[in-house]
Amino acid sequence: MEKVYLDNAATTPMDTRVIDYMYKSMQENFGNPSSTHQFGRTAKSLIETARKNISKQLNVSSREIIFTAGGTEANNLILFNAVNNLKVTRIITSKIEHHAVLHVAEQLQKTKNICIDFINVDAFGTIDFTHLEKLLSEEKEKTLVSLMHINNEIGNILDLKTVSDLCIKYNALFHSDTVQTIGHYPLDLQEIPIDFITASAHKFHGPKGVGFAFFKKGFGILPLFFGGNQEKGARSSTENVHAILAMDKAISYCYKELEKDRKQIEELKSYFISRLKEISPEIEFNGLSNNLEKSSFTILNTRFPTTNAFLLFMLDLAGIAVSGGSACQSGSNSGSHVLNEILNDNESNKTSVRFSFSKFTTKEELDFTLLKLKEQF
């Protein structure tokens, strides 16, 4: 059976070069970085080199990078610190954020009595900047704005510069979940000032279970859990050495080969859009995902003209892996909270599928997928 993987927004296959490097590191760099002997010192030195390499990609200081177990932990660390450490009493966000932000904000509302204000979004999932400025200008409370750069379900790209300028104007902190950004789009944090960002290695062909949080210099960090003094006291736990080194290697490959990979994937996405329209002119695209300039080149969220409750199942039987929304919500029967927010009842009742691509996606795989889709519609 043909196997086609088109769910790269959920996770990406590891680059074989990264696997080889990680395997070698597991054999050679097994020391505990907290140990003072040569094995520990070697591991510690390699981790700090990885931290410096990653910080250079973002044009920040290595001291501003904190290694975590992934994007979810990084988001939690940032939001809890904003409230518990930086005295934030209000969070401005949107209802189409990742649950790693929305659920944390809800928990902080329950336990810390913070205020949550939601920014308006239109039918395409576009943030209303006029409403954002109105919200920022209304209150004098210490405020954190949390908006993801690239939406993981519909691929919309946020204008970070506009949000950053508004936050500076009204003295608010700015956090952006950049899990779908890092490794795919360059991000210079000196050019666009952002106070906090997050990343997860498995979204850019690195291993699962490792990521990082960026805390702008000057912010102290209170740990979420205790038991050690790793990561400058910000995160207690023996560092995941081989995963951190592999993440560094994955980022380096992604940015070194960015333009080549981007062009290849954009061509595949454009091809797939045109061929989908040949199957049915009534096929639509959720958010701005069919706009190559305003959405990620890796994500296409497609809304089919009818309801087909078994479409994902049938594609899976054919060996094709896709998502009906965010894979982070697997097991939920409530559907995509993003699509439920931006679509009307008639549109949301139709079957939507998120196709997401990577540098390993081929035209032949797309043709096979199109063939199977044609059989269903």
Summary of the structure (lengths in Angstrom):
residues: 377
radius of gyration: 21.1
end to end distance: 21.6
largest distance: 66.3
contacts: 1291
relative contact order: 0.17
helix: 43%
strand: 15%
